[in-house]
Amino acid sequence: MLILSLLTGLATAAEVHVFRSGDSIESVATQIGDPTLAPTIRELNGLQTGEQPPVGTVLTLPDTDAISQPGQVLTVSGTGSLTPPGGGAPQPLVEGAFLIVGTTVCTGPDSYAAVRLASVSDCSDEDDITMLPETCLVLDSATARPDRRSSVVSVTSGSVRIGATDGGTAVAVRTPAGITTGESGGFRVAVEETSTRSEAVTGDVAVLAQGTETEVARGFGVRPPDGAVPGDLVKLLPPGTPILPDAGARLLVPDFAWTPVPRALGYRVELAEGPDMVSLVRRTEVGPPKWSPTQLFLPYDVTTLHWHIIPFDRLGFEGIPSEVRPVRFPRGVGDAPGVKEGAGGE
């Protein structure tokens, strides 16, 4: 059944396109290589002759050489669930699980997951999304062509981060407040009680809400309320500089320290399996620019982790992450299966 599911998921299928400011149905048809497809696009999307959709509309495009792909769960730290399209009993979230379009993915408290969206075999990077604790998303679309790839997810609760890419892609995150999309990743989206917080970290993004498009340059964020246009842009806090431990040092005592960031209300310390910080294993919030946990439980199947810090301000916006530093476990820890305490400072 797994093989059958994969073959079905890799079939040629309709692509989607997020309608941006300056787009027209005619220009979209030209982008996909056939200007004569404009009437077909209108028919597929219930548009009248000559009608242009509102900015932020997710258009279904005609069948082209785009390949519809299943997503895949790359890593899981903690617990979570998968719910198949159309409902049904949720299944445990496990590494390696394939996600067909319409699947709902949720992380539990103090849990993280990394999910791969659209990808192409000869590309040096991929469209990866990190799910923070108590986050739920639906995979709406994931397609790839030889020259580009695109993915759309709907985030109903929680926070996600889109990994940075070299371009040639478009990842769109839908929330109750609208759509955040970027062509080189490197952005964050958090669903709040009555609004959505979007932050452009390493790449520019566009926030589409209520038929308007707001350009958000990297280093800035915006918080559109549900049912309203985005407000003013907010400059994100600059990064701090890690001090302890030294890069590549063995973590004999779990003491972390960094330079303070002006105007920071606090900091979030993150540990991940790789330097891209996609596969998180731990995230904690502290007030001062240091963290000295009395106990630090880490995965037993890796010997090196990576860490950085993210400042946050009084408005709730997260700033630019610091540089990423590797840290190694003490000798003998992580070298054999069954050792589950990566470092400790009891």
FENFEN-V365818 format. One record per run of one state. SS is the DSSP state (2 for helix, 1 for strand, 0 for the rest). FROM is the first residue (numbers start at 0). TO is the last residue. Records with the same first field share a line. If there is no record, write none. Layout:
SS = FROM-TO  FROM-TO
This chain:
0 = 0-0  9-10  18-23  31-33  44-56  68-69  77-78  83-89  92-96  99-102  107-110  116-126  131-134  145-146  162-167  175-176  182-185  191-193  200-203  209-210  216-218  225-232  235-240  244-248  250-254  258-264  272-278  286-288  291-293  296-302  312-316  318-323  328-341  344-345
2 = 1-8  24-30  34-43
1 = 11-17  57-67  70-76  79-82  90-91  97-98  103-106  111-115  127-130  135-144  147-161  168-174  177-181  186-190  194-199  204-208  211-215  219-224  233-234  241-243  249-249  255-257  265-271  279-285  289-290  294-295  303-311  317-317  324-327  342-343
